[in-house]
Structures are given as structure tokens and as C-alpha cells.
């Protein structure tokens, strides 16, 4: 006499048959906060780590350097760290964009140096108004990026070769623009120098800006929830939105308090953060950004889906060089000078390393503009900590190289794990 086996739960069957991302949607819809937590743990187990490794690494780096020198987390040192991060961090935003396409730009350092040279020559030698010099420098960077994009899309030359050639050619152009003088000092009373060196938010305004950012986050998440609910999709539980908002408030208000104990929040650093937020919104919430991610994930599939692949490549290379030019202007203002070494040294490598260390994949299709922010803070933290310990630059290069290698290794292992779990 046969016995009937109990039928499996239908909802479990259908959930198991869904792709990984849709399984997460089903868990959140069915179990609320518990489902959200389960989906989060599922993503971690499958190798979808997001920014978690770099955040953990940053906490470890800060803890080690603070233990070795109690001046590391002082208000003065942290203000200096933010000032040092803005210029190269801005350049790194552009690197994030090209990495999302699975490409690279090796000339961003030279482009930043050229923009600083154009600015200095225009303002000091030619007597241009500051605004005109800044616009010309930024437009020059954008034109260089468009040239890269045109060569890439028209002739299929690898971006590595194009931008390596560009590195040398733009460096030569920088030296030509500077001429025999080699170094041009920018007046300390100019608006750019004051902006980069001396402009800080008033104490009350800095707290208002932090709280405003939290309010914008809450309103945005509630609006997204409303739209998803109307479309019959799962939503983020309001409790989770509240917890995230509370965490964001702590993350913003505590550093603001610490920075205000010294000079305060640099407006130049705030500009860098604003650029990160704007570009992250563009990547995640606009058709252009979704097209960038699609092209980075699979070029042929994106082309067959009707995406203007050539237009995406042109726009991304142009934006990368534009951000490099802006970063060069911020660096010139910070140093109050432009010279033959502007954009040289480790500028290029630090910008690329910041994007990768911050969590942008070298394989394309995965990353965030926030990678530039997290990555440059990691790199500048290492540099600042080693300087406080009176260790020379040789140690800094080796440590930064080790961190970069570790970041790429984690990315490779995570990519392999995501592919095995259907999340690639």
C-alpha cells in the first residue's frame, strides 16, 4: 500500500525557480525586515559584497594608525586628509566611469596637468578672467576625451593603447603650454586658490547640510517605495529605511563634528562629494547610466537591445577627461601653482587605484561613483598614517600596491562566486 508524499510548498518551489535577484524580491515581499536581512545575507554568501570589504578595510586602517599614533584621527589631520582627497578623488570619478565599460584611461594625470597649465597661463600670463580660464581648461579636457572615444569607436584601437599614447602626447602639450618658465604661481588672492585652501562651511551650515542629506535620502527612498508598490513590486521596509537614515545621520554628523573642531568642512571636499552623488544618481537612476552598465556587462547584448553603444563610449571617455581636468584645477588651486610635475608622480596611479580599491570591477558592469570616495579616502589614509609615522614614500607605494592587489583579488573571487550563484 503506497503512501502519498506531502506536496512541497508551492511558494518555496516558485521562489527556488526564480533568478537570484527575483528570489530576493520575493523574500522581502513575503517576510518584510526578516526577508530583507535574509536577502542581504544571501547576497554576501554568493559573493555580492558591494562596498563591505573596503569599509571593513578602512576601519582596520584607521584603527591601526590611531593605535600607532594618536594624532591620526585628530581634527587637524582629518581636515588635511579631506583637502588632499578632493583633487585626485575627482579624477577617480572619471576612472570609475570607464571601468564600468571594462575600459581604462591611463592619461588622466597628464590631462589634469594640462588643465592646470592652461589655467595658470591663461590667468597669469594672458590676463584672462578666472572663469574664462577655468572653462577653457575644462573644455580642453572634454575635447581630449572625445578624441579618445572617436578613435576607439571608429578604428577599434584598444583604450589602453589610445590613452597610453595620450599620456605622452598630452604631457608634451602641457610642457609646451608652460613654456620655458616651467612653473607659474597662481596669486593667493585669486578665487580658485581661496576656494581650494581657505573656504570652509560655517559651523551651523555644515550641520544643516548633513541633516538635509539625511532628509533627501528618506524622501527619495519613500518615493521609490511608493513607485514600486504601485507597480506591484517589493518595497524596502520602512523600519529599514529608518535604520539606514539613522546610520547615515551618524556617518555624516560625527565626522562633521570632528572636522568642526578644527577648520571645518572644506567646500572643495564638499564639491567632490556632490560630484560623487550626482554621478551615482546618473549611473543608477537614468537611462544613460543603465546603458553604461549594460554596455559594460555585455557589449553585443546592449547593441542588440538598441543601445547607442558608440554614443555611450564617446560620452564616458569625454566625462572621464572632463573630471580629470576639474581635478587638475582643484590641485592647482590647492598648490597655488602649475608646473611641469603637475598631474605627474603618482596622480595617475592613485586615481586608478582609488576606483578599484573602492569597489569598481575591472571586468566592467559593476561599480558605483561612491567607489571614488571610499577608494581615495583609503589611499590618503595610508599616505597620512605613514607620514605621521615618519616613514618614507617607498613604504607607502608598497602598502598601496598591496591593498590594490588585495582589492582586485577580492573582486575576482567575488565575480567567480556570483557567476556560480547566478548573480554575475
Buried (B, 14 or more C-beta within 10 A) or exposed (E): EEEEEEEEEEEEEEBEEEEBEEBBBBBBEEBBBEBBBBBBEBBBEBBBBBBEBBEEBBEEBBEEBBEEBEEBBBBEBBBBBBBBBBBBBBBBBBBBBBBBBBBBBBBBBBBBBBBBBBBBBBBBEEEBEBEEBBEBBBBBBBBBBBBBBBBBBEEEBEBEEBBBBBBEBBBEBBBEBBEEEEEBBBEEEBEBBBBBBEBBBEBEEBBEBBBEBBEEBBEEBBEBBEEBEEEEEBBBBBEBBEEBBEEBBEEBBEBBBBBBEBBBBBBBBBBBBEBBBEBBEBBEEEEBBBBBBBBBBBBEEBBEEEBBBBBBBBBBBBBBBBBBBBBBBBBBBBBBBBBBEBBBEBBBBBBBBBBBBBBBBBBBBBBBBBBBBBBBBBBBBBBBBBBBEEEEEEEBBEBBEEBBEEBBEBBEEBBEBBEEBEBB
